[in-house]
Amino acid sequence: MSKLEKLLQRIKNNPKTVRFEEIEKLLLRRGFIESQAGGGSSHYVFKKDDVFVTIPRHGKFVDEVYINKAVKAMGI
């Protein structure tokens, strides 16, 4: 099992303890393009085809609702 597969499995098992860098890495490896919404905004938008996922970068962990949306957008 590769490091990315292990990370994905850990995220699916416990979406409450996911750091922004971890979900960012998975989305970028899945072909999403990252942009920052408004210059100095803390919200990042990941886009692939017609699928958009917005994830804020606050605190230590990303809220579970954003992780669930990202996993659903990746189709896994």
N, C-alpha and C positions, 0 to 999 in steps of 0.2 A: 504494500500500500504506500503510495507516494505521500509526501508532506502535505500537498494540497488536499488529497483525499482524506487524510487524517484531520486536517483543519476543518474541512466541510462536515465531517462526521461529528466533530466536537461541537460545531456551531448548531447543527441540527439537534443534538442531544441536550444542549444547554444554551439556548439563545440569550440568556440573561447576562452572560459573562463574555461578550464579544467586544473587542476593541475596534475602533474605527479602522485602524491599519489592516486588521485581519479581513474584515468584510470588503474593504477597498481592494486588497490583493486578489480576493476571489472574483470580484466583479470585473476587474481589469483583465484577469486571465481568461475570463469567459467572453471577452470581446467587447465589453462595455467601454464607452469613452467617458472620461470624467471631466466635469467643468464646475467652476464655482459660480453659484447663482448670481451674486451681486457684488463682485469685486472683493470687498472685505467681509462678505457674509460667512457665517459658520456652516451654511448648508451647501452640500455638494450634490450635484445632479449627475447621475450615471445614465447614459443613453445607449441603447442598441436597437437598431431598426425603429420600431414604433413603441418601444418599451422604455419608460422613464422611471427611475427610482431616485428619490431625494432622501439623503441621509444627513442629519445634522451632526456636527462634530462638537459635542459638549461633554465635559466630564470624563470619567475614566472609561465607562462602557456606553455602547450605543443601546438605546431603548429597544426592548424586545419587539415592539411593533414594527420598527424599521428593519430589523433583521428578518422577520417573517416576510415582509414585503420583498426584500432583496432575494431571499431564497426562492420565493414564488416567481419573481421576475427571471431568475436564472433557469427556471423549469426543472428544479430538482426537489 
